Amino acid sequence: MPAPARPALLVYTRTADYRHDSIPAGVAALRALGDLTVDATEDPAALEAPLDRYAAVVFLSTSGEVLTPAGRERLAEYVERGGGFAGVHAAACTEYDWPYYGDLLGARFDRHPAFQPGRVVTEDHDHPATRHLPAVWDFTDEWYDFRTDPRAAGVRVLLRADESSYEGAGTGPGHPLAWCRGQGAGRVFYTALGHAAEAYGDPAFRAHLRGGIGWAAGAGERVSPGGGPP
């Protein structure tokens, strides 16, 4: 009997604004996870086609307006009907002209200070994206600030920044960095981490991605549309 097909991810990396040099490293890291088939593309036509064969769609450091009207419609339908969506880093700098996308992700990027070391605080250990992490995790990144607190959208915050650990913080106490939520019948995971190529070689960060994306794709616990327990 043939082995069952591995779950597939559609990893979308199109950029219409700033382009991160780390995108190839991110794609390679997702492919190296081993238990997921990865289709990586920058072609917007890929989002216009049926998405039902994918366990999740991942926006990996996308930027600007990267979808056609047909792609927007297809992605929204896919998530509302139960598809998974994951955003990594600059995914929060994407589709500013599409209100649904901001609601889907939970918050939009505002600004960031200089790339520098800091500390990540694990706010919620009871999730596949964070179970492996210590209470405080030393990391180097851009420490995104967001236009709104995603908690107002009912998300479940998994990681937050210790703003005392780096220069130029602008959010305030409770600064969110990674979260999850439900959207329709689907699941959404977002992490603001992942600016530099070196991050994707960090085993802890790879496990963070694997847990979050795997959860969005259907593994692990469920959340309600508001982000809490079902």
Secondary structure, 3 states (H helix, E strand, C coil): CCCCCCCEEEEECCECCCCCCCHHHHHHHHHHCCCCEEEEECCHHHHCCCCCCCCEEEEECCEECCCCHHHHHHHHHHHHCCCEEEEEHHHHHECCCCHHHHHHHCCCEEECCCCEEEEEEECCCCCCCCCCCCCEEEEEECCCEECCCHHHHCCEEEEEEEHHHCCCCCCCCCCEEEEEEEECCEEEEEECCCCCHHHHHCHHHHHHHHHHHHHHCCCCCCCCCCCCCC
